[in-house]
Amino acid sequence: MRLIKLCLLLVVALTFTNCFEDNDDNAIATSEINDFIWKAMNATYLYKINVDDLANNRFPNNEAYSNYLNSFSTPKSLFDDLVYEPLDRFSFLTSNYIDHLQGQEGTTVTSGIEFVFELKQGSETDGFLIVRLVLNNSVADNQGVQRGQIVDAINGVPITISNVFDLVGQTTFTLNFANYNDNGTPDIETDDTIESTTDSVTLTKQLYTENPIHLANVIEVDGENVGYLMYNRFNNNYEDQLNAAFGQFQASNVQHLVLDLRYNPGGSVSTAVILGSMITGQFNGQVYSKLVYNEDLQQNNSNFNFVNSFDGNAINSLNLDRVYVLTSDSSASASELVINSLSEYITVIQIGDNTVGKTQASITLFDSPGFGPNDINPNHTYAIQPLVANSINVNDEAVPANGLTPDIVLIETPANYGVLGDVNEPLLEAAIMNIQGLGRFGQSQVRIKSFKKDINLKPFEDRMYIDIDDLFLDELQFD
């Protein structure tokens, strides 16, 4: 669904920005990169009106503009100065768009583990890692690393809040495993302990491309079929595989669907539309979601409708009027878009933790004519990923900044990581119990949430995971 050619809609903004020419003969000078950053942000940034330095009349002449750019010693310092806080928690600058684009495609150098970091009880510095996900057929998977395992040291070095990124950032490292002891009191954490063991495994990262369809199973529950899909990224390169998974569900006559988005940071809007259309099918042509741009780009505002096909392929739709969605505080962007958009049409029962709260869409911009991927300046590899639009549902409602609140609150902790796709895994079990009409988990079964930070190895390995990949909009093309 190629609805927008943004280069044709930026004429007004680019008419202003192109009047400033950088005559610096130093091809890789900071001012050259800064020039690109300012012009791209001026042309597209969602919060442009809130940043005085991005105003179209900010500079009276080339000299004033040049002096402004030269006042920033690094591209990052300029970019950070142009980002509007606190509304924008997600725009970012990359110094290597090649790695960035590979990450968007799901390809990175990784061991295949996603970790969660938690502080030990009573400490503000000492911590441990929990293996929350092992990617299929990755280095870690092939060496037997399993979800829920506890790591209290790497290369024999105890893990702390200050060294954790350096430790997991190594190409080759040894995980030293530990046991988690809740001392028989699973509802409180004050007496929980981490007990070191002699078990370990050495891993060397390799180039890896992830299929975002982590699991797609059919589970029989009281004579009815329940489809379970763990989907970890809205990657438009895998839409055929996604359709095939729903073909499996369709052939199995599933009456219920559990959509596991707990580790899904987002991705392509068009793929989110396709997924929503697969879950339903009865709303073809109706508005699924909308994008709203800044004051200078209102002509870009667009609707995304439910569809019954993509790339000439008929969509395998389930025509459901209810869906169960599993979430965590890592579920973001397109994951939240799916919940926010579908909830206006069918019953969405959300189970797990509050989502991130990212209603904005972003796009990769390059130092090129029109900021697209063609004719990129060869003198550097900087690119920016700014927020450019707000995503809202058919009734113009955005995802709250504090995230979407679950109907059934159930938070993952070191003591309750189960096997993904197993009927006894706590979040899936809660969905099945609701399907069976057995009610919800009581508050006594919800463990108190402790301090934790997610350390994700995709798409930028070994970085704090908030929503680093943001939302890649392949609908916004630059020709």
Helices and strands as residue ranges (DSSP letters): E 4-5, G 6-9, H 11-17, H 30-44, G 48-50, G 52-54, H 62-70, H 75-82, E 92-94, H 97-104, E 107-110, E 113-119, E 127-134, H 139-142, E 150-154, E 157-158, H 164-168, E 172-181, E 193-204, E 206-209, E 213-221, E 224-231, G 236-238, H 239-251, E 256-260, H 269-279, E 287-293, G 295-300, E 302-305, E 309-310, E 313-314, E 322-327, H 334-342, E 347-352, E 360-362, E 365-366, G 369-371, E 383-385, E 387-393, E 408-409, H 426-435, G 443-445, E 452-456, E 463-464, E 476-477
